[in-house]
């Protein structure tokens, strides 16, 4: 999202003809889902907002915002299947993060929800009509598998009591392409990683990773002690910080070819809600994050405990989890 503020604004600095073609192409890359239309009023209320004293003085939005960011493990398409391995059936939310942007957009909190969390999964509307069945003690990532983005959002809102203002989904190939377009990322690992499933083999230490390696780091689990999803989330948090640092360090406006490559990879990787499905909307969001640095981002995991019914699953640790979500409303 921060890369959007640089890459998409910068693409408009191209010549008039090139800019027109680039805008048409990049805008057409973005896929969207009408989550507001599907869920209607059956969701948490938006917090009351105080209007700005001089709204015309600041065209860039600055209010607090909650965004559900999902990493999909869909094997749809040849590149996704090659990167993901395994069969091509189904798709789950391999990674789920609630990104809370503070008012002013100079600080953010990223809260990961473990995919192995057992939740009360609500009934969700389906694009083809009808609804999914509600389920008690269901795996969190089955919401996306059964009902797509709409059910993922409804399940997160049911779990947290927090209204998701926007939805952003990134797939395997799009994530790898974006990292490559940025020139890779530098990440330090505290332990050796030896994971054939994610195709990643690294000694403990600092490494500069290309897109495929960064994707492997985001996915690795069985190469870590105990094969824990919680340990994988810690690596994902390192990757979030590394990506922010790389975006800040990459001067895209002086390199039109790289700038377009980043913008193309960025828009081609995204599925959003209809409130973010245009270059203008993504650009406004990206520009509002211009002062957000890696050190201003706090990364957390929702407090969890081993599930009484299954030691390989977790449940929200109350009241700590509820208090965390309350702080983000």
N, C-alpha and C positions, 0 to 999 in steps of 0.2 A: 504493500500500500504506500509506503514511503517512496519506493522506487517510482511509483506512478506519478508522484508530484514532480519529479525531475524529468523522467523519460517522456511522459505525455505532454507536458508543457513544452519541453524542448523540441518535440517533433513538430510543433507549430512554427519553429524558427526556420524550417526548411523553406525552399522556394515555394511560390504560390501553387504551382502545378503539383510539385512533389508533396507539399503539405496536404493538398486536397485529396490526392490518391492515398497518402498515408492515413489520413483521418478516416476515410471510407474503409480501408482495409482493417485498421486496428479496431475501429468501432464494431465492425462485423465479426471480429474474433470473439467478442464477449458473449457468453451464453448466460441466460438468466432464468429464474424461477419466480413466479408470483406468489411469494409466501404470504404477504399481507392479504391477498385475495383469497387464498386457500384457508387461512386460519380465522379471518374476520376478527371479531371482538373477543373470541375465546382464548384470551391470553393475558399475561400481566399488563397492568396499565403503564403507560409511559409516565415518567416522573414529571412533575410540574416544572416548567422552565420560566425563567425571568427574562423578559425581552431586553435587548440591548438598548442603552440610552440613545445610541446613534447607530442604528443598523446599517446605514449606508456607508459608514466609515470603515467597516470590516466585511468585505464580501466573502471572505473565507470563513467557513463555520468554525466555531470555537467551543461549542457546548460539549458536555460529557456524552459519551457514546459507548454502547456495548455491541460488539461484533462477534458472531460465532464463526470461527475459522476452522474448517474441516480439511484434513488431508484424506482424500479418497484412495482406497487400494483397488480401484476398478482396473481390470485387465483389458478393458475395451480398447481396441486399436493395437496394432502390431508393436509400437514402441512401448506402450504401457505393459503389454504382456511380457515383452522381453525384459523390461526393468523389474517387473514384479515377480516373475516366475510363477510357477503353479498353474492351476487351471484358470480358464477365462470366465467362469461363471460367477455371477453375483458381484457385489461391491459392498464394502463396509467403511465406516469412518475410522480409518487406521490411526488418525490423530485428531483430537478435538481440543480446541483452545477457545476460551472466552476472553476476548481482548477488551479491556475497559480503558477507554481514553478519558483522562480527567478533563474537567472544564479548563479551557485554555490550551489543551492538547500539548502540554509540555511534559507530561508524565503519563505512564501507562502501566497497567497491571495485566499480566497474562496468566490466566488460571487454566491449567490442563485438567481435563476430566479423564481418568484412566478408562480405557476401552473395556476393561474387565469389571467395571462397576456394575453391581446389580441395582436396578432401578424399577420404579413403577412406570412402565411404558404406557402412555395414554393411547386411546384410539385416535387414529390420524386419517384425514381425507386422502384419497388416492387420485392421481391425475386422471385415471380411467373411470372414475366414479366409485362409489362405495367407500368403505373405510377399513383400516386395519383393526385387528382385535387388540383391546387393552390386555396387558399382561403384568403380573406381579412377579418380582424377582427376575426380571429379564436382563440380559446383558445389554449394556448401554449401546454398543455399536450395532445391535440388531435393529434399532430404530431407523437408521439410514438404510440398512439392507432391505427392510420391508417396505418402508414408506418414503425413501429418498430425503431430499433436503427439508421438505415440509415437516416430516415426522421427526427429523433430527432436531429442528428448531423447537418444535412443540415439546419434545422430551426434555431438552435442556431447560426450557422455560418452566416446565413442570417440576424438574429437579431443583432449580435454583430460585424460582420466584422472580427472576430478573428478565425484563423484556429485552429481546435481542433486536436492536435497531437495524442491523444489517446481517447478511450472510455472505460468506466468501468460501469457496471450495477450490482446492488446487489438486490436480492429479499427479501421478508419478512423473510422466514425461514433461509436463509443464514445469514442475519444480526443478527437475534436473536441467532443463533448458535455460531457466532463469538464472540458476547458479552459474552455468557456463557463460551466459551472456555477461554476467557481472565479473567474470574473470576468476571464479572460484571463491572459496571462503577458507579462512584460517581458524582452526579449532584445536584446542588442547584437551586431550583425554587423560584421565587419571589412571586408567586401567588398560590392559591389552584387550583388543577386540578381535575375536576369531569366529566369524559367523558365516557359514556357507549359505544360509537361507537369504541373507541380505547381501551376499557377495562382498563382504567387507572384512579385511584383515589388516589391523593396525596395531603397532606397538604403542604403549603408553607414551604420551608426549605431544608435541605440537606438529600439526600437519596442515598443509594447504591442499584442500580437497576440490576435485572437479565436481560437476553436477551429479554424475553417477555415484561417486563416493559419498557426497553429501546426502544423497537420497538413502544410501546404505546406512549412513549414520543415523538418520531420522527413523529408519525402520528396524535397526538392529535390536535384538532382544535375546536371542538364544546364545549369542556370543558373550553375554554378560553373566555375572554370578547369579545363579538361580533362575535365569531367564525371565527376570522380573520386568513387567510393563512399567513399574515405577522407576526402575533404573533407566529404561529407555527414555522416559519423559525427561529425566535429568539431562540426557544428551541432547534431546530436542530443545531444551531451554538454552543450552550452550550454542546451539545452531541458530536460534533466534537472535541472540546477541551478535554472533558472528556475521549474520546477514545484515543487520543494521549497521555494523561497523564497515562492512564492505560497500554498502550503498553510499555511506557518508564519504568513503575514501575514493570512490570512483567518480571522476569529473566527466560526466556524460555529455555535458553541453559543449565540450571542446572536441568531441569525436562523434560526428553525425552517424557514422556507420554503426558504432557500438550502441549509440543511443537508440537507433531504430531496432537493433537486435534485441535490446532489453525490452523495449516497448512491445515488440512482436511476441517475445516469449512470455511477457507478463500478461498481456491480454489473451493470448492463446491458451493460457493455463487456467483461466478463471471461469467459474460459474458463480454468479452472484444473485442476490435478490434484485427485483426490478428497480429498486432505489439506487443501485450502483451499476446499472447495465449500459452506461454510456461513457464515452471519454470525458465528457464534461463533468459528470458526477464523480468518476474516479479521480479526475484531476483535482477537483475541489477538495476531496478527502485527502489526497496525497499532499497538496499544498498546505493543508491545515496541520500536517505532521512535520513541517519543515524544521521546527526547532526541537524535535524529539530525538534525543541521542540514546545510544545503547545504555549508558549509565542511568538514564531516566526511566528505564523499563524494569519493572519488578516481575520476576517469574516465580510462580507458585504452582503447587499441585493441590487440588481439592483434598482436604483432610479425609483420610479413609482408614478403615480397619478391616482385617480379614473377615470375610463373610462367615457367620456361624454355620451356614449350610454347606459351605465349600471353601476350604482353605486356599484354593487357587483363584478365588474371586474376592472382591472387596465391596464394602458398602460405605456410604458417607458416614464420617465420624461426627456425630452430633454431641453438643451444640456447636462445635467449632466450624463445621461446614456451613451451617445456617448463618453464623455470625459473619463469615467471609462473604457470602453472597449478599447479605444485608448491606455490607460496606460498599458494594458496587451498584446499588440501586440508585 
